[in-house]
């Protein structure tokens, strides 16, 4: 008996045009019936005739917009230009906040066709392009641009590669310019020339006071001002000054417009809400070019001294944003065939942040050295090359730890002679001094780093480590807790947590040590020394099976680890650590 053949899916290559009305919900809220009537009039009198004239068909209406299919990219773009120009002309006499303006995205894709709908990545990309177009504007993909350039009587502005929501790969986007100028087609006469904003450029927009008490504005504005100052300390950053940022207070402007006016890539916006017993801060980081939300967080704190709370909130935000911005920039650089010096620097920081293994640190070094080859005066690249050497030695990833620490110290002395107020250079020097039996001088360098940058949570943690190296292990926990208060989800938290574990192990507080080591593993499981510390502590508790499993994990990250390396680095001061490792069979050499 012959089997029924499945229904064949119809596919075809099409030009897809997606459009919607900018600010539709707001327009409907203010004048529902009038907005609906005006939109229907434009659809019947302007949109549908233009689409039909150029051989397209409206696949479906979406309430505030429509999805259209064309057999030709050229005809799709011509139709969009025609109905945008007509719509702009018909609505030009209306107040700007009451004007209907369409945003249009055009893409080419192989689509699945059904009678009343089309599906596929090509459709999704068209919809995302529409989302980043300006009101009255048209954005097209590179595939459309290749087909229409020189054929539709307009010029284009290259917006570069854009990361579109739920689209796996970046899409190169072009905006249609008007009358041969570089201004995007828009209903607003204030449209500005589009240019690439500087890398890691950001504005901290005035936070909103959501409390019922207007007198709290001073606290909210203080958070904005302090955060602006603190973010400017991030290496390679360009931060708009607070006086300029405050000119946007209370203004209902789109973020893309703000981005164009200030020529910056990112905006940080947020709100503060106070109740009788609690303060809540909401923040979000936005890519103003792509209109994408990159990161958000919320902080809830019991009401205490407001100025102390302000300092803590700002420190937490600055530390979290530092790490997030580095990752965002590194992702963009990773898509570039020819990254510049700062791009390689950010990529190096990305590899560093992944964890302390020989492989990751080697990748980081290559990036920092590449940045220095392009820009020999790049101080940040110099410091982070020193940080790689410092980490290789201090994390016990090599038997060559003395030479690694010596190389790091040489670089840092040179940097500090040229940039004596570089906070992170002082922090790194503090680490070198601590790990070379000069802990008091190391603590002084950390204190100097904190005087230059109060948000360097790592400096607090390193002071705790230095106390351990000064036979004051009981004091380590206090300093690490202060670091965690300022930056609870810090990239380096795994190292801080593990070092309290080592201090507790040294004090024979083994149950506490296990808890700290486990927290370190949870924060980042890629540091082998955390696993070896956990193994030694579990062995002292008589849990040999668990101890051997932890040691085995440590060897997967560093198969060269030996007790001799540990004892040489610590100058014989880690006897209890070494005894625990011997119980689980870690080799002497």
ABEGO torsion letter per residue (X at the ends): XBBBBBBBBBBBBBBBBBBBBBGAAAAAAABAAAAAAAAAAAAAAAAAAAAAAAGBBBABBAGABBBBBBABAAAAAAAAAAAAAAAAAAAAABBAAABBBBBBBBBBBBBBBBAABBBEAAAAAAAAAAAABBBGBBBBBAAAAAAABGAAGBBBBBAEBBBBBGBABBBBBBBBBBGGBABBBBABAABBBBBBBBBGBBBBBBBBBABABAAAAAAAAAAAAAAAAAAAABBGBBBBBAAAAAAABGBBBBAAAAAAAAGBABBBBBBBBBBAABBBBBBBBBBAAAGBBABBBBBBBBBBBAAAAAAAAAAAAAAAAAAAAAAAAAAAAAABABBBAAAAAAAAAAAAAAEBBAAAAAAAAAAAAAAAAABAABAAAAAAAAAAAAAAAAAGABAAAAAAAAAAAAAAAAAAAABAABAAAAAAAAAAAAAAGBAAAAAAAAAAAAAABAABAAAAAAAAAAAAAAGAAAAAAAAAAAAAAABAABAAAAAAAAAAAAAAAAAGBAAAAAAAAAAAAAABAABAAAAAAAAAAAAAAGBAAAAAAAAAAAAAABAABBAAAAAAAAGGAAAAAAAAAAAAGBBAX
